[in-house]
Amino acid sequence: MRRIVRFLAIPWLKSVESQADPEKSVEDQQNCPKVNVEEKVVEVVEVVEAEQSRCIGQNENSAAGKRAADFNRDLACKRPRLGSGDSDEFDSDDEEYRVETTDELYCGYDSTWESEGDREEAQRGTLMRNRRPAASKHYKFSRFENSARDMQNYRHDYPNQTRPQRFINPVSDDKPNLNFYLGSTPSLPDGVYIYQFHSEWYAKYDQLEFVHSYIQWLFPLQEPGMNHEATTLTKEEIKEFCQNRNAKASLLKSYKLMLDFYGIRLCDENTGEVKRASNWRDRFDNLNSHTHNNLRITRILKCLGTLGYPHYQAPLVRFFLKETLVRKELPNVKDSVLNYFVFAVLDKKQRRSLLKFAYFNYDCKDEFVWCPKKIQMMWSRQLASKPQNGNKKAFEYWSLDKEDEAKDQAN
């Protein structure tokens, strides 16, 4: 039997900014300096990538990410795995999908392609990728690697969570987020109760766009944001929230409130399927021109996975993949969809399926950096083969369905 030996690389940790940093204005983003991304010196490339990452409104998480396989957090809320024909093809232990650390686009912060054996190795030590010259020249890959630190830290339940002292405020309420959602206390500093958000802020688009203090209350996380009067979730608070029907029902209303703000509607509360709302054109224009909303959507996706709605993550991400890659809408959201939204999905099979959808619909496949080269080559062979009659349905999955095409023509 042939034995595969894997080498573990010691991570080079560098200080990065938090993904939950303040939402930058469009003017700030437009004033970001333009840099030369063709520079071959690795250190300069990394500076360039950091500047460009700030320009698109997505920041990195400061916690030191360690490479480990996805595992369920020890919380009360279960993560239902939605069955789909495509995701069934991905077996985490299938040798075909095992990726070596020597792969040109292997990312040590991305556990999407790990197997059970890799999981055991990851638990024995911190893993990181060796920076190879080919990947070092690719600024898109470095930006993905930076964002992957943040997203893996979230998916693995913040194993190295350190809370900066400036975010720690003395509070008398030990469950402020839960009590806010139960209507007992208002948000701070605005003094708005949850029922007021749902009734008085719905479709108030200017208010939702330009007020920045509410998003941490509507979608709390275990990581801090820039509203210092909001508090991070605790493990006990998450457990109680997931067990409380009223709190979860209110969170669903908050989700619908923000979907409407983005020109999206929830079609099925059981599956989380979403589609364009009737006002999608105006709302898409706003979303495309105010890219701080990319941060908000990342927070919403994380919150859904934390507080009992993980099955809502993949449908929303697939919606944005279809809008950006297939319909060519929201060009200023596309990078965030690929770097952040996809990797917020907790279910590994769904994440793989979304990446396959993205790869099949990405125009310049030689610039696709969000999965290893080995996987891309496998998918390329599938694209090159002509579908047989019995296999036609599988290929139609990657394009717009007939209903979508009819709606596009009508609009």
C-alpha positions in Angstrom: 0.0 0.0 0.0 1.3 3.4 -0.9 1.7 5.7 2.0 1.2 9.4 1.7 3.3 11.6 3.9 2.1 15.1 4.6 4.3 17.9 5.8 3.1 20.5 8.2 4.2 24.1 7.8 4.4 26.5 10.8 2.2 29.5 10.2 3.6 33.0 9.8 1.3 35.1 11.8 0.8 38.7 10.9 -1.4 41.4 12.5 -4.6 42.0 10.5 -7.6 44.2 11.0 -10.9 42.8 12.1 -13.6 41.8 9.6 -16.0 43.8 11.8 -14.2 47.1 11.4 -16.2 50.2 10.6 -18.1 50.2 7.3 -16.3 52.5 5.0 -18.0 55.1 2.9 -17.9 55.0 -0.9 -15.8 58.2 -0.8 -13.2 56.5 1.5 -13.1 53.5 -0.8 -12.7 55.6 -3.9 -9.8 57.5 -2.3 -7.8 54.3 -1.6 -4.4 54.5 -3.3 -3.9 52.5 -6.5 -1.0 50.2 -6.4 1.0 48.0 -8.7 -0.1 44.5 -8.2 2.4 43.1 -10.6 5.3 43.7 -8.2 7.1 40.4 -7.7 8.5 41.0 -4.2 6.2 39.1 -1.8 6.3 41.7 0.9 5.2 44.5 -1.5 2.4 42.2 -2.9 1.0 41.7 0.5 0.8 45.4 1.2 -0.9 46.0 -2.2 -3.4 43.3 -1.4 -4.2 44.7 2.0 -4.9 48.1 0.4 -7.1 46.7 -2.3 -9.0 44.6 0.2 -9.8 47.7 2.2 -11.0 49.4 -1.0 -13.8 46.8 -1.5 -14.9 47.2 2.1 -14.0 43.8 3.4 -11.5 43.6 6.3 -9.7 40.7 7.8 -10.1 39.2 11.3 -7.3 39.7 13.8 -7.6 36.3 15.4 -4.8 33.9 14.5 -6.5 31.4 12.3 -5.5 27.7 12.6 -6.2 25.1 10.0 -8.7 22.6 11.3 -11.6 20.7 9.7 -15.1 22.0 10.1 -16.8 20.7 13.2 -20.2 21.5 14.8 -20.1 23.9 17.6 -21.4 22.5 20.9 -24.6 24.5 20.9 -28.2 23.7 21.1 -29.1 24.6 17.5 -28.5 21.8 15.0 -27.4 22.5 11.5 -29.7 20.8 9.0 -28.0 19.5 5.9 -30.1 20.2 2.9 -30.0 17.3 0.4 -29.2 18.3 -3.2 -28.1 16.2 -6.2 -25.0 18.2 -6.5 -23.8 18.2 -3.0 -24.3 14.5 -2.7 -21.3 13.9 -5.1 -18.9 15.4 -2.5 -17.7 12.8 0.0 -15.3 14.3 2.5 -13.3 11.1 2.6 -13.2 10.5 -1.1 -9.5 10.3 -2.2 -10.5 12.1 -5.4 -11.0 15.3 -3.5 -8.0 15.1 -1.2 -5.7 18.0 -1.7 -2.0 18.1 -1.0 -0.3 21.1 0.7 1.9 21.3 -2.4 -1.1 22.3 -4.6 -0.5 25.6 -6.3 -3.6 27.1 -4.8 -3.7 25.3 -1.5 -4.8 27.6 1.3 -4.0 26.6 4.8 -6.9 28.6 6.2 -9.5 26.8 4.1 -10.8 23.5 5.4 -13.3 23.0 2.6 -11.3 20.2 1.0 -10.1 18.4 4.1 -10.9 14.8 4.9 -11.3 13.0 8.2 -7.6 12.1 8.1 -6.7 15.7 7.6 -8.9 16.7 10.5 -6.8 14.5 12.9 -3.6 16.0 11.6 -5.0 19.5 12.1 -6.0 18.8 15.7 -2.4 17.7 16.4 -0.9 21.0 15.3 -1.4 24.3 13.7 -1.2 24.1 9.9 -0.4 26.7 7.4 0.4 26.8 3.7 3.8 27.2 2.3 3.8 30.3 0.1 4.7 29.2 -3.4 6.1 31.6 -6.0 3.2 31.1 -8.4 0.6 31.9 -5.8 2.6 34.8 -4.4 2.3 36.6 -7.7 -1.5 36.2 -7.7 -3.0 39.1 -5.8 -6.4 37.5 -5.9 -5.1 34.5 -4.1 -3.5 36.5 -1.4 -6.7 38.5 -0.8 -8.6 35.2 -0.6 -6.0 33.9 1.9 -6.4 36.9 4.1 -10.2 36.7 4.1 -10.0 32.9 4.7 -8.4 33.6 8.1 -11.5 35.4 9.2 -14.0 33.0 7.8 -12.2 29.9 9.2 -12.1 31.5 12.6 -15.9 32.0 12.4 -16.6 28.5 11.1 -14.5 26.9 13.9 -16.3 28.9 16.6 -13.5 31.4 17.3 -11.0 29.0 18.9 -8.4 31.7 19.6 -10.9 34.5 20.4 -9.3 37.4 22.1 -11.5 40.4 22.8 -9.6 43.8 22.7 -10.0 45.7 25.9 -11.6 48.7 24.1 -14.6 46.5 23.2 -15.2 45.4 26.8 -17.8 47.5 28.4 -19.2 46.8 31.9 -22.8 45.7 31.5 -25.3 44.7 34.2 -27.3 42.6 31.7 -25.6 39.2 31.1 -27.7 38.4 28.1 -28.2 41.8 26.3 -28.6 40.4 22.8 -31.2 37.8 23.9 -33.1 40.3 26.0 -33.1 42.8 23.1 -34.7 40.2 20.8 -37.2 39.3 23.5 -38.3 43.0 23.6 -37.1 43.6 27.2 -34.4 46.1 26.4 -33.7 48.6 23.5 -30.7 48.8 21.3 -27.9 51.2 22.3 -27.2 54.1 21.7 -30.4 54.5 19.6 -32.9 53.3 22.2 -35.0 51.3 19.6 -36.8 48.2 20.6 -36.9 45.1 18.3 -40.6 45.5 17.5 -39.9 49.2 16.5 -37.2 48.0 14.0 -39.6 45.6 12.4 -42.6 48.0 12.2 -41.0 51.5 11.8 -37.8 50.8 10.0 -39.2 48.4 7.3 -38.6 49.9 3.8 -37.0 53.0 5.4 -34.1 52.7 3.0 -32.2 55.9 3.8 -32.4 55.1 7.5 -31.2 51.6 7.0 -28.4 52.8 4.7 -26.9 55.7 6.7 -27.4 54.6 10.3 -24.6 52.2 11.3 -25.3 51.4 14.9 -28.2 49.0 14.5 -26.6 46.1 12.5 -24.8 44.6 15.5 -28.0 44.5 17.4 -30.1 42.9 14.7 -27.3 40.4 13.8 -25.1 39.8 16.8 -21.9 37.7 16.6 -19.2 36.5 18.9 -16.9 39.0 17.4 -17.0 42.8 18.0 -18.0 45.5 15.7 -17.6 49.3 15.9 -20.7 50.0 18.0 -19.0 49.9 21.4 -22.4 49.9 23.1 -23.3 46.6 21.5 -22.0 43.5 23.1 -20.7 40.2 21.6 -22.6 37.0 22.0 -21.6 34.5 24.7 -21.9 30.7 24.3 -24.6 30.5 26.9 -26.6 33.3 25.2 -26.3 31.5 21.9 -27.6 28.3 23.4 -30.6 30.0 25.0 -31.3 32.0 21.8 -31.5 28.9 19.7 -33.9 27.3 22.1 -36.2 30.3 22.2 -39.0 30.4 19.6 -39.8 34.0 20.1 -36.2 35.1 19.7 -35.8 33.1 16.5 -39.0 34.3 15.1 -37.9 37.9 15.6 -34.5 37.2 14.0 -36.4 35.9 11.0 -38.3 39.2 10.8 -34.9 41.1 10.9 -33.6 38.9 8.1 -36.7 39.8 5.9 -36.2 43.5 6.8 -32.7 43.4 5.4 -33.5 41.2 2.4 -36.1 43.8 1.4 -33.4 46.5 1.8 -31.3 44.7 -0.7 -34.1 44.0 -3.2 -34.5 40.3 -2.2 -37.5 38.3 -0.9 -37.6 35.1 1.1 -39.8 32.7 -0.9 -39.7 29.6 1.4 -39.2 29.8 5.2 -38.4 26.1 5.3 -35.6 26.0 2.8 -34.4 29.6 2.8 -34.9 30.0 -0.9 -34.7 33.7 -2.0 -35.4 35.5 -5.2 -35.4 39.1 -6.6 -38.0 41.4 -5.1 -40.1 43.7 -7.2 -37.9 46.7 -6.3 -34.6 44.9 -7.1 -33.3 47.3 -9.7 -33.2 50.3 -7.4 -32.0 48.3 -4.4 -29.3 46.6 -6.5 -28.1 50.1 -7.6 -27.8 51.1 -3.9 -26.1 47.9 -2.9 -23.6 48.2 -5.8 -22.7 51.8 -4.9 -22.5 51.4 -1.1 -20.1 48.5 -0.6 -20.0 48.7 3.1 -23.1 46.6 2.8 -20.8 43.7 1.8 -19.7 43.7 5.4 -23.3 43.7 6.6 -24.2 40.8 4.5 -21.2 38.8 5.7 -22.3 39.6 9.3 -25.9 38.5 8.4 -24.6 35.2 7.0 -22.5 34.5 10.1 -25.4 35.3 12.4 -27.7 33.0 10.5 -25.2 30.2 11.1 -24.8 31.0 14.7 -28.4 31.6 15.8 -30.3 28.7 14.3 -30.7 29.3 10.6 -27.6 27.7 9.0 -29.8 26.2 6.3 -30.5 29.8 5.1 -26.8 30.5 4.3 -26.3 28.5 1.1 -29.5 29.8 -0.7 -28.6 33.4 -0.1 -25.0 32.8 -1.3 -26.1 31.0 -4.4 -28.5 33.9 -5.1 -25.5 36.3 -5.1 -23.4 33.9 -7.1 -26.1 33.8 -9.8 -26.5 37.5 -9.8 -22.8 38.3 -10.0 -21.5 35.5 -12.2 -24.4 34.5 -14.4 -26.5 37.7 -14.7 -23.5 40.0 -14.4 -25.2 42.3 -11.9 -23.6 43.8 -8.7 -19.9 43.9 -10.0 -18.8 45.6 -6.8 -20.2 42.8 -4.7 -18.6 39.9 -6.7 -15.3 39.8 -4.8 -17.0 39.8 -1.5 -19.3 36.9 -2.6 -16.2 34.8 -3.5 -13.9 35.8 -0.7 -16.4 36.0 2.2 -20.0 34.9 1.5 -19.2 31.5 0.2 -16.9 30.7 3.1 -19.5 31.7 5.7 -21.5 28.6 4.8 -21.0 26.1 7.6 -22.0 23.0 5.7 -18.9 21.7 3.9 -20.8 19.9 1.1 -22.9 23.0 0.4 -19.7 25.1 0.4 -18.1 22.7 -2.2 -21.2 22.8 -4.3 -21.3 26.6 -4.3 -17.6 26.7 -5.3 -18.4 24.4 -8.2 -21.2 26.6 -9.3 -18.9 29.6 -9.1 -16.1 27.9 -11.1 -18.5 26.7 -13.8 -19.8 30.2 -14.2 -16.6 32.2 -13.8 -15.5 33.8 -17.1 -11.7 33.7 -16.7 -11.1 30.3 -15.2 -7.3 30.8 -15.1 -7.9 33.5 -12.6 -10.1 31.4 -10.3 -8.2 31.1 -7.0 -10.9 30.0 -4.5 -10.2 26.3 -4.7 -7.1 24.1 -5.3 -5.8 23.5 -8.8 -6.5 19.8 -8.5 -10.2 20.4 -8.0 -10.3 22.9 -10.8 -8.7 20.4 -13.2 -11.3 17.8 -12.3 -14.1 20.3 -12.9 -12.5 21.4 -16.2 -12.7 17.9 -17.5 -16.4 17.8 -16.6 -16.9 21.0 -18.6 -15.0 19.7 -21.6 -17.0 16.5 -21.8 -20.2 16.7 -23.8 -23.3 15.9 -21.7 -25.2 12.8 -22.7 -28.9 12.8 -22.9 -29.2 11.1 -19.5 -26.8 13.6 -17.9 -28.1 16.7 -19.4 -30.0 17.8 -16.3 -26.8 17.9 -14.3 -25.3 20.5 -16.7 -28.4 22.6 -16.8 -28.0 23.2 -13.1 -25.2 25.6 -13.7 -27.2 28.0 -15.8 -30.3 30.1 -15.2 -33.5 28.0 -15.0 -36.3 28.7 -17.5 -38.3 30.6 -15.0 -35.4 33.0 -14.3 -34.8 33.5 -18.0 -38.5 34.3 -18.6 -38.4 36.9 -15.8 -35.2 38.4 -17.1 -36.8 38.9 -20.6 -39.9 40.4 -19.0 -37.8 42.9 -17.1 
